[in-house]
Amino acid sequence: MRVGERAVVRPLVEDDLVEADRVFRMAFGTFLGAREPQDLFANVDFVSTRWRANPSAAFAAEVDGRIVGSIFAANWGSVGFLGPLTVDPELWDRRIAQQLLGSTMDLFDGWGTGNVGLFTFSQSPKHIALYQKFGFWPRFITSIMTKPVEAPIEREGWSTISDRGSRGLTKAVAEVHALTDAIYPGLDVSIEVTSVAAQGLGDTILLEDESGLAGFAVCHIGSGTEAGSGACYVKVGAVRSGPDAELRFARLLDACGVLAAERERTMVVAGVNAGRERAWRVLAEQGYRTSMQGIAMQRPNEPAYNTRDTFLIDDWR
């Protein structure tokens, strides 16, 4: 591909997934300096799981009939995020990433997404400058935290969607939507709940109290998911705002640890934005430690739900 030559950007289809996954691993492995780039994230799947969650929200970049890049978008109602965005290292600095971003931002505009975010490498001026071209602004650090799983204890005040069976899914989705909408108007992570259930990626914890749903955590568990073998990854989780929210959040984290132990995993992984100061502190107090970190960039340059008193787990990777 010659400098200035444009790739063809089109919807990513199922037949593209194997090659898109290869490019994803090569891109991140090369950037991070892995000895064998293709082996990075060996048991983790960010590509096919996200495509199956919403096939209309993914784009491929193609040159001479070959997949050379891809990008994914997540529709969480009034909030959305993009990523991973990857391009074959052989074709870096050819504006392919900008082409993919252009199509994705058009998609968010079509959805009417009010706040769009992403996670990128805070140590890379090149990445930050790329996203600034599209109106994103670097805000708070996002920390990916991990905690070893302890011996299992008896459940207390929570269940999972799989416990409720297929009939309970619709009710649980409605309850989760109501809880997130109360945290931030229009926030709707239902697609994550239904995707985990439909693809068999893990389970969703439903924390309850006398007022109903007190919190939830959508968890990917094991290889072939975004967690990878040995881990339980909290893709998104939150508790009801208001008095005692901090206590509810601690209970939700306890439940995540118990679920991980029940499923014979060795580690819980959870991400949190530093703007959610109180949530960050509770994670640290419970023994979670930062394993990697990046920076959240947002468009427009506003906090959305990244505020001190928001008890919510996610990381926009």
C-alpha positions as a Markdown table, in Angstrom:
| # | Residue | x | y | z |
|---|---|---|---|---|
| 1 | Met | 0.0 | 0.0 | 0.0 |
| 2 | Arg | 1.5 | 3.4 | -1.0 |
| 3 | Val | 1.5 | 6.3 | 1.3 |
| 4 | Gly | -1.8 | 8.2 | 0.9 |
| 5 | Glu | -3.6 | 5.2 | -0.7 |
| 6 | Arg | -6.9 | 4.6 | 1.0 |
| 7 | Ala | -8.2 | 1.4 | 2.4 |
| 8 | Val | -11.8 | 0.3 | 1.8 |
| 9 | Val | -13.9 | 0.6 | 5.0 |
| 10 | Arg | -16.9 | -1.7 | 5.2 |
| 11 | Pro | -19.0 | -3.6 | 7.8 |
| 12 | Leu | -17.1 | -6.4 | 9.4 |
| 13 | Val | -18.7 | -9.8 | 8.6 |
| 14 | Glu | -18.4 | -13.2 | 10.2 |
| 15 | Asp | -15.9 | -14.5 | 7.6 |
| 16 | Asp | -13.6 | -11.7 | 8.6 |
| 17 | Leu | -13.3 | -12.6 | 12.3 |
| 18 | Val | -10.3 | -14.9 | 12.1 |
| 19 | Glu | -8.2 | -12.4 | 10.2 |
| 20 | Ala | -9.4 | -9.5 | 12.3 |
| 21 | Asp | -8.4 | -11.4 | 15.4 |
| 22 | Arg | -4.9 | -12.0 | 14.0 |
| 23 | Val | -4.5 | -8.3 | 13.2 |
| 24 | Phe | -5.7 | -7.4 | 16.7 |
| 25 | Arg | -3.1 | -9.6 | 18.3 |
| 26 | Met | -0.3 | -8.5 | 16.0 |
| 27 | Ala | -1.1 | -4.8 | 16.5 |
| 28 | Phe | -1.2 | -4.9 | 20.3 |
| 29 | Gly | 1.6 | -7.4 | 20.6 |
| 30 | Thr | 3.9 | -5.2 | 18.4 |
| 31 | Phe | 3.0 | -2.0 | 20.2 |
| 32 | Leu | 3.6 | -3.6 | 23.6 |
| 33 | Gly | 6.9 | -5.2 | 22.5 |
| 34 | Ala | 5.9 | -8.8 | 22.9 |
| 35 | Arg | 8.5 | -11.3 | 21.7 |
| 36 | Glu | 5.8 | -13.2 | 19.9 |
| 37 | Pro | 3.1 | -10.6 | 19.1 |
| 38 | Gln | 0.6 | -13.1 | 17.8 |
| 39 | Asp | 0.6 | -14.9 | 21.1 |
| 40 | Leu | -0.5 | -11.9 | 23.2 |
| 41 | Phe | -3.9 | -12.3 | 24.8 |
| 42 | Ala | -3.7 | -16.0 | 23.8 |
| 43 | Asn | -6.9 | -17.0 | 25.7 |
| 44 | Val | -8.8 | -13.7 | 25.4 |
| 45 | Asp | -11.3 | -12.9 | 22.8 |
| 46 | Phe | -12.2 | -9.3 | 22.1 |
| 47 | Val | -13.1 | -9.7 | 18.5 |
| 48 | Ser | -15.7 | -12.4 | 17.9 |
| 49 | Thr | -17.4 | -11.7 | 21.3 |
| 50 | Arg | -17.9 | -8.0 | 20.4 |
| 51 | Trp | -19.0 | -8.7 | 16.9 |
| 52 | Arg | -21.6 | -11.2 | 18.0 |
| 53 | Ala | -22.9 | -8.7 | 20.6 |
| 54 | Asn | -23.7 | -6.3 | 17.8 |
| 55 | Pro | -22.6 | -7.2 | 14.2 |
| 56 | Ser | -23.8 | -3.8 | 12.9 |
| 57 | Ala | -21.3 | -2.0 | 15.2 |
| 58 | Ala | -18.1 | -3.2 | 13.7 |
| 59 | Phe | -16.1 | -2.1 | 10.7 |
| 60 | Ala | -13.2 | -3.7 | 8.7 |
| 61 | Ala | -10.5 | -1.9 | 6.7 |
| 62 | Glu | -9.6 | -3.9 | 3.5 |
| 63 | Val | -6.7 | -3.4 | 1.1 |
| 64 | Asp | -6.5 | -5.6 | -2.0 |
| 65 | Gly | -9.1 | -8.0 | -0.5 |
| 66 | Arg | -7.1 | -8.4 | 2.7 |
| 67 | Ile | -8.3 | -7.4 | 6.2 |
| 68 | Val | -5.8 | -4.9 | 7.6 |
| 69 | Gly | -7.7 | -3.4 | 10.5 |
| 70 | Ser | -11.0 | -3.3 | 12.4 |
| 71 | Ile | -12.9 | -1.2 | 15.0 |
| 72 | Phe | -15.8 | -1.9 | 17.3 |
| 73 | Ala | -18.4 | 0.3 | 18.9 |
| 74 | Ala | -20.5 | -0.2 | 21.9 |
| 75 | Asn | -24.0 | 1.3 | 22.3 |
| 76 | Trp | -24.9 | 1.9 | 25.9 |
| 77 | Gly | -27.8 | 4.3 | 25.2 |
| 78 | Ser | -26.8 | 7.8 | 26.0 |
| 79 | Val | -23.1 | 6.7 | 26.3 |
| 80 | Gly | -21.0 | 4.8 | 23.9 |
| 81 | Phe | -17.4 | 3.8 | 23.5 |
| 82 | Leu | -15.2 | 2.5 | 20.8 |
| 83 | Gly | -12.5 | -0.1 | 20.6 |
| 84 | Pro | -10.4 | -2.0 | 20.1 |
| 85 | Leu | -9.2 | -0.2 | 17.1 |
| 86 | Thr | -6.3 | -2.1 | 15.4 |
| 87 | Val | -4.4 | -1.8 | 12.2 |
| 88 | Asp | -1.8 | -4.3 | 10.8 |
| 89 | Pro | 1.6 | -3.0 | 11.9 |
| 90 | Glu | 2.9 | -3.3 | 8.3 |
| 91 | Leu | 0.4 | -0.5 | 7.5 |
| 92 | Trp | 0.8 | 1.9 | 10.4 |
| 93 | Asp | 0.9 | 5.6 | 9.7 |
| 94 | Arg | -1.2 | 5.2 | 6.5 |
| 95 | Arg | -4.3 | 7.0 | 7.9 |
| 96 | Ile | -6.3 | 3.7 | 8.0 |
| 97 | Ala | -7.1 | 4.3 | 11.7 |
| 98 | Gln | -8.6 | 7.7 | 10.7 |
| 99 | Gln | -10.8 | 6.0 | 8.1 |
| 100 | Leu | -12.1 | 3.5 | 10.6 |
| 101 | Leu | -12.7 | 6.2 | 13.2 |
| 102 | Gly | -14.6 | 8.3 | 10.6 |
| 103 | Ser | -17.1 | 5.5 | 9.9 |
| 104 | Thr | -17.5 | 4.8 | 13.7 |
| 105 | Met | -18.2 | 8.4 | 14.6 |
| 106 | Asp | -20.8 | 8.5 | 11.9 |
| 107 | Leu | -22.4 | 5.4 | 13.6 |
| 108 | Phe | -22.5 | 7.2 | 16.9 |
| 109 | Asp | -24.0 | 10.2 | 15.3 |
| 110 | Gly | -26.7 | 8.0 | 13.8 |
| 111 | Trp | -27.4 | 6.4 | 17.2 |
| 112 | Gly | -27.7 | 9.9 | 18.8 |
| 113 | Thr | -25.0 | 9.0 | 21.4 |
| 114 | Gly | -24.5 | 12.0 | 23.6 |
| 115 | Asn | -21.2 | 11.0 | 25.2 |
| 116 | Val | -18.6 | 8.8 | 23.5 |
| 117 | Gly | -15.5 | 7.5 | 25.2 |
| 118 | Leu | -12.5 | 5.3 | 24.7 |
| 119 | Phe | -9.5 | 3.8 | 26.6 |
| 120 | Thr | -6.0 | 4.4 | 25.1 |
| 121 | Phe | -2.4 | 4.3 | 26.1 |
| 122 | Ser | -1.6 | 7.3 | 28.3 |
| 123 | Gln | 2.1 | 7.0 | 27.4 |
| 124 | Ser | 1.5 | 7.3 | 23.7 |
| 125 | Pro | 1.3 | 10.9 | 22.3 |
| 126 | Lys | 0.5 | 9.5 | 18.9 |
| 127 | His | -2.7 | 7.7 | 20.1 |
| 128 | Ile | -3.9 | 10.7 | 22.1 |
| 129 | Ala | -3.3 | 13.1 | 19.1 |
| 130 | Leu | -5.2 | 10.7 | 16.8 |
| 131 | Tyr | -8.3 | 10.7 | 18.9 |
| 132 | Gln | -8.1 | 14.5 | 19.5 |
| 133 | Lys | -8.6 | 14.9 | 15.8 |
| 134 | Phe | -12.1 | 13.5 | 16.3 |
| 135 | Gly | -13.0 | 15.7 | 19.2 |
| 136 | Phe | -11.9 | 13.5 | 22.1 |
| 137 | Trp | -10.2 | 14.9 | 25.1 |
| 138 | Pro | -8.0 | 13.1 | 27.7 |
| 139 | Arg | -9.5 | 13.1 | 31.1 |
| 140 | Phe | -8.9 | 10.7 | 34.0 |
| 141 | Ile | -6.7 | 7.6 | 34.3 |
| 142 | Thr | -8.5 | 4.3 | 34.1 |
| 143 | Ser | -7.0 | 1.6 | 36.2 |
| 144 | Ile | -7.4 | -2.2 | 35.4 |
| 145 | Met | -7.3 | -3.8 | 38.8 |
| 146 | Thr | -6.9 | -7.4 | 39.9 |
| 147 | Lys | -7.4 | -9.4 | 43.0 |
| 148 | Pro | -6.6 | -13.0 | 43.8 |
| 149 | Val | -9.7 | -15.1 | 44.4 |
| 150 | Glu | -10.1 | -16.3 | 48.0 |
| 151 | Ala | -11.7 | -19.4 | 49.3 |
| 152 | Pro | -15.4 | -19.6 | 48.5 |
| 153 | Ile | -17.9 | -18.5 | 51.0 |
| 154 | Glu | -21.7 | -18.9 | 51.1 |
| 155 | Arg | -23.7 | -16.5 | 49.0 |
| 156 | Glu | -25.5 | -13.7 | 50.8 |
| 157 | Gly | -28.2 | -11.6 | 49.2 |
| 158 | Trp | -27.5 | -12.2 | 45.5 |
| 159 | Ser | -28.1 | -14.6 | 42.7 |
| 160 | Thr | -27.2 | -14.8 | 39.0 |
| 161 | Ile | -29.3 | -14.6 | 35.8 |
| 162 | Ser | -28.5 | -18.2 | 35.2 |
| 163 | Asp | -30.1 | -19.1 | 38.5 |
| 164 | Arg | -33.3 | -17.5 | 37.3 |
| 165 | Gly | -33.4 | -19.3 | 34.0 |
| 166 | Ser | -34.5 | -17.9 | 30.6 |
| 167 | Arg | -37.7 | -16.4 | 31.9 |
| 168 | Gly | -35.8 | -14.3 | 34.4 |
| 169 | Leu | -33.6 | -12.6 | 31.7 |
| 170 | Thr | -36.2 | -10.1 | 30.5 |
| 171 | Lys | -37.1 | -9.0 | 34.1 |
| 172 | Ala | -33.4 | -8.7 | 35.0 |
| 173 | Val | -32.6 | -6.6 | 31.9 |
| 174 | Ala | -35.4 | -4.2 | 32.8 |
| 175 | Glu | -34.2 | -3.9 | 36.4 |
| 176 | Val | -30.6 | -3.3 | 35.3 |
| 177 | His | -31.7 | -0.6 | 32.8 |
| 178 | Ala | -33.7 | 1.2 | 35.5 |
| 179 | Leu | -30.7 | 1.2 | 37.8 |
| 180 | Thr | -28.3 | 2.5 | 35.3 |
| 181 | Asp | -30.7 | 5.1 | 34.0 |
| 182 | Ala | -31.0 | 6.5 | 37.5 |
| 183 | Ile | -27.2 | 6.7 | 37.7 |
| 184 | Tyr | -26.9 | 8.6 | 34.4 |
| 185 | Pro | -29.9 | 9.5 | 32.2 |
| 186 | Gly | -30.2 | 7.2 | 29.2 |
| 187 | Leu | -27.3 | 4.9 | 30.3 |
| 188 | Asp | -28.3 | 1.3 | 29.2 |
| 189 | Val | -25.9 | -1.6 | 29.3 |
| 190 | Ser | -28.6 | -4.2 | 28.5 |
| 191 | Ile | -26.6 | -5.3 | 25.5 |
| 192 | Glu | -23.8 | -6.6 | 27.8 |
| 193 | Val | -26.3 | -8.6 | 29.9 |
| 194 | Thr | -28.0 | -10.2 | 26.9 |
| 195 | Ser | -24.7 | -10.8 | 25.1 |
| 196 | Val | -23.1 | -12.7 | 28.0 |
| 197 | Ala | -26.3 | -14.8 | 28.3 |
| 198 | Ala | -26.6 | -15.5 | 24.6 |
| 199 | Gln | -23.0 | -16.3 | 24.0 |
| 200 | Gly | -22.4 | -18.2 | 27.2 |
| 201 | Leu | -19.5 | -15.9 | 28.2 |
| 202 | Gly | -20.1 | -16.0 | 31.9 |
| 203 | Asp | -23.0 | -14.7 | 34.1 |
| 204 | Thr | -24.6 | -11.6 | 35.6 |
| 205 | Ile | -24.7 | -11.1 | 39.3 |
| 206 | Leu | -27.9 | -9.6 | 40.7 |
| 207 | Leu | -27.5 | -8.0 | 44.1 |
| 208 | Glu | -30.8 | -7.5 | 46.0 |
| 209 | Asp | -32.0 | -5.8 | 49.1 |
| 210 | Glu | -35.4 | -4.8 | 50.6 |
| 211 | Ser | -35.9 | -2.2 | 47.8 |
| 212 | Gly | -35.2 | -4.6 | 44.9 |
| 213 | Leu | -32.2 | -4.6 | 42.7 |
| 214 | Ala | -29.3 | -3.0 | 44.6 |
| 215 | Gly | -26.6 | -3.7 | 42.0 |
| 216 | Phe | -25.4 | -5.9 | 39.3 |
| 217 | Ala | -22.1 | -7.1 | 37.7 |
| 218 | Val | -21.8 | -8.5 | 34.1 |
| 219 | Cys | -19.0 | -11.0 | 34.3 |
| 220 | His | -16.9 | -12.7 | 31.6 |
| 221 | Ile | -15.4 | -15.9 | 32.9 |
| 222 | Gly | -12.6 | -18.0 | 31.5 |
| 223 | Ser | -10.9 | -18.5 | 28.1 |
| 224 | Gly | -12.7 | -17.5 | 24.9 |
| 225 | Thr | -14.1 | -14.4 | 26.6 |
| 226 | Glu | -12.7 | -11.0 | 27.5 |
| 227 | Ala | -11.5 | -12.4 | 30.8 |
| 228 | Gly | -9.1 | -15.1 | 29.6 |
| 229 | Ser | -8.4 | -18.4 | 31.3 |
| 230 | Gly | -8.2 | -18.2 | 35.1 |
| 231 | Ala | -10.0 | -14.9 | 35.4 |
| 232 | Cys | -13.4 | -13.5 | 36.1 |
| 233 | Tyr | -13.6 | -10.0 | 34.4 |
| 234 | Val | -16.3 | -7.5 | 35.4 |
| 235 | Lys | -17.2 | -6.0 | 32.1 |
| 236 | Val | -19.6 | -3.6 | 33.7 |
| 237 | Gly | -21.2 | -3.4 | 37.1 |
| 238 | Ala | -22.9 | -0.8 | 39.3 |
| 239 | Val | -24.9 | -0.3 | 42.4 |
| 240 | Arg | -27.9 | 1.9 | 43.2 |
| 241 | Ser | -27.0 | 5.5 | 44.0 |
| 242 | Gly | -27.9 | 7.2 | 47.3 |
| 243 | Pro | -27.4 | 6.4 | 51.0 |
| 244 | Asp | -25.3 | 3.3 | 51.7 |
| 245 | Ala | -24.1 | 3.1 | 48.0 |
| 246 | Glu | -20.6 | 2.5 | 49.3 |
| 247 | Leu | -21.7 | -0.5 | 51.4 |
| 248 | Arg | -23.7 | -1.9 | 48.4 |
| 249 | Phe | -20.6 | -1.6 | 46.2 |
| 250 | Ala | -18.5 | -3.5 | 48.7 |
| 251 | Arg | -21.2 | -6.2 | 48.8 |
| 252 | Leu | -21.1 | -6.4 | 45.0 |
| 253 | Leu | -17.3 | -6.8 | 44.9 |
| 254 | Asp | -17.7 | -9.6 | 47.5 |
| 255 | Ala | -20.2 | -11.3 | 45.2 |
| 256 | Cys | -17.8 | -11.1 | 42.3 |
| 257 | Gly | -15.1 | -12.8 | 44.3 |
| 258 | Val | -17.5 | -15.6 | 45.4 |
| 259 | Leu | -18.7 | -16.2 | 41.8 |
| 260 | Ala | -15.1 | -16.4 | 40.6 |
| 261 | Ala | -14.4 | -19.0 | 43.3 |
| 262 | Glu | -17.5 | -21.0 | 42.5 |
| 263 | Arg | -16.3 | -21.1 | 38.8 |
| 264 | Glu | -12.8 | -22.1 | 39.9 |
| 265 | Arg | -11.1 | -19.0 | 38.7 |
| 266 | Thr | -8.0 | -17.5 | 40.4 |
| 267 | Met | -8.4 | -13.8 | 39.8 |
| 268 | Val | -11.0 | -11.1 | 39.6 |
| 269 | Val | -10.4 | -8.2 | 37.1 |
| 270 | Ala | -12.2 | -4.9 | 37.3 |
| 271 | Gly | -11.6 | -1.5 | 35.8 |
| 272 | Val | -12.4 | 1.9 | 37.2 |
| 273 | Asn | -12.0 | 5.5 | 36.1 |
| 274 | Ala | -10.2 | 7.7 | 38.6 |
| 275 | Gly | -13.0 | 10.2 | 38.3 |
| 276 | Arg | -15.1 | 7.7 | 40.3 |
| 277 | Glu | -13.0 | 8.4 | 43.4 |
| 278 | Arg | -15.1 | 6.6 | 46.0 |
| 279 | Ala | -15.4 | 3.5 | 43.9 |
| 280 | Trp | -11.6 | 3.4 | 43.3 |
| 281 | Arg | -11.0 | 3.7 | 47.0 |
| 282 | Val | -13.3 | 0.8 | 47.8 |
| 283 | Leu | -11.6 | -1.4 | 45.3 |
| 284 | Ala | -8.2 | -0.6 | 46.8 |
| 285 | Glu | -9.5 | -1.2 | 50.3 |
| 286 | Gln | -10.7 | -4.6 | 49.3 |
| 287 | Gly | -7.2 | -5.6 | 48.0 |
| 288 | Tyr | -7.5 | -4.8 | 44.3 |
| 289 | Arg | -4.2 | -3.6 | 42.8 |
| 290 | Thr | -3.5 | -1.9 | 39.5 |
| 291 | Ser | -2.1 | -4.3 | 36.9 |
| 292 | Met | -2.3 | -1.8 | 34.0 |
| 293 | Gln | -3.7 | 1.6 | 33.3 |
| 294 | Gly | -4.6 | 3.9 | 30.4 |
| 295 | Ile | -6.4 | 7.1 | 30.0 |
| 296 | Ala | -10.1 | 7.7 | 29.3 |
| 297 | Met | -10.8 | 10.1 | 26.5 |
| 298 | Gln | -14.3 | 11.6 | 26.0 |
| 299 | Arg | -16.3 | 13.5 | 23.5 |
| 300 | Pro | -17.5 | 16.1 | 24.5 |
| 301 | Asn | -15.0 | 17.0 | 27.3 |
| 302 | Glu | -17.5 | 16.3 | 30.1 |
| 303 | Pro | -17.5 | 13.8 | 33.0 |
| 304 | Ala | -20.7 | 11.9 | 32.0 |
| 305 | Tyr | -20.9 | 9.3 | 34.8 |
| 306 | Asn | -17.2 | 9.6 | 35.8 |
| 307 | Thr | -18.0 | 11.4 | 39.1 |
| 308 | Arg | -16.9 | 11.1 | 42.6 |
| 309 | Asp | -20.1 | 9.5 | 43.9 |
| 310 | Thr | -20.7 | 7.0 | 41.0 |
| 311 | Phe | -20.1 | 3.4 | 42.1 |
| 312 | Leu | -19.7 | 1.8 | 38.7 |
| 313 | Ile | -17.1 | -0.6 | 37.2 |
| 314 | Asp | -16.0 | -0.5 | 33.6 |
| 315 | Asp | -12.9 | 0.4 | 31.6 |
| 316 | Trp | -13.9 | 1.2 | 27.9 |
| 317 | Arg | -11.2 | -1.1 | 26.5 |
